[in-house]
Amino acid sequence: MQRYRKMDKLQIARINKYNVFRCLIRQSPINRAAIAKLTDLSIPTVMSIVDDLFEKGMVRSIGKGESSGGKPPEMLEIVPDRFFYIGVDIGRTTIRVVANNIISEQIACLQEPTGEPFPEKLFVERLCKLVLQLVKHLHAKKECILGVGIAMPGLIENETGNVIFSPDFGWNHIPLRTWLQARLPYPIIVENANRALALNESYIPGEEDHTHTTFSVNLGYGIGAGLVLGEDLYTGASGTSGEIGHITVEPDGPACKCGNIGCLEAVASGAAIAREGQRIMGEGVPSKITELCGADPDRIDAKLVFRAANLGDEIALNIIDRAAEYIGIGLSMAVNVLDPDRVVLCGGLMKNGPLFFDKIKASLQKHQMRQVGRRMMISMETKGEYSTANGACRVLANTLWWQRKLPI
């Protein structure tokens, strides 16, 4: 087996072009000499690459910079709206679609309720219509759309884009990428939604250190996580990493949709909190939960249980405290194993105020091994409801980058 492969001049030239392009994306405005220094390339090489990018309409001059003693240098920047990425977040309650430009700025978005995900092919038709609706809004030519990144809950086969199993949707072995690719004229990438979210939450604008490790946990209708090593997603040997929602935290607990017993998702997710509220009402226990839902169990969701808890209802408070305790236990397992730089708590449950975050943090500190995670920072997400869709754009951008498929 050949262990080492010698690159030819064409491959080296392409890598050089990609490095200059990435430097322009990250460091704009910048001059040619600075690009050469940062990329360790000669100034003539940089000048040749920049001239080519000028011809393709991807770079523009924005005038002269400050002189350091000689002739003021010409300052360059990427033309941000020359190309676009489309990102789709297929949530169990809401579908969100975004368009990002080449420097990862969100420039357009739309959303609608997810509704019934069956039949699957009809659902995929809906997704395609939403994507095309947003593309039409951009008034962009087909060749300006670099692709569509799909963030889907469940186990995803990275090589094929197949949904192996999605507990939230009840899907088994759905060729999602194939179906989408047959209906859309753009490259399609499918990634696990929690990992897409993690990639977006790990990114800190202007940060030069790209070696940190971020463990992002999505606490919503279900529970999942993603691990980002530097700038790269960790997917695992079979592409199924991050399933923290399906670790057992209560061996004698309720059945989970995944087929196991006592999973974290079965006892502490938004769906689990809602089910517990419905159980309390069904047993006739006096509670604010019953008052707030008007005695209609179908109106009970996690948000309503949190509302009851905020009104001081002891039953609701116990439900919330129990969920926070279990989440802290699950997080402690991950922290003990991974010892990350950052833990970011995301998702719908984190929109219920800092008190729930504080309860989770207290449970984590109680259960994690002493001295482990002592350099770790734990925080709540800050990037809003479109973070997963924007993460899908980042997954697409990274994939096109490493496959050298950007049109440069």
Buried (B, 14 or more C-beta within 10 A) or exposed (E): EEEEEEEEEEEEBEEBBBBBBBBBBBBBBBBBBBBBBBBEBEEEBBBBBBEBBBEEEBBBEEEEBEEEEEEEBBBBBBBBBBBBBBBBBBBBEBBBBBBBBBBBEBEBBBBEEBEEBEEBEEBBBBBBEBBBEBBEEBEBEEEBBBBBBBBBBBBBBBEEBBBBBBBBBEBEEBBBBBBBBEBBEBBBBBBBBBBBBBBBBBBEEEEEEEEBBBBBBBBBBBBBBBBBBEBEBBBEEEBBBBBBBBBBBBEEBEEBBBEBBBBBBBBBBBBBBBBBBBEBBEEEEEBBBBEBBEEEBEBBBBBBBBBBBBEEBEBBBEBBBBBBBBBBBBBBBBBEEBBBBBBBBBBBBBBBEEEBBEBBBEBBBEBBEEEBBEEBEBEBBEBEBBBBBBBBBBBBBBBBBEEEEBEB
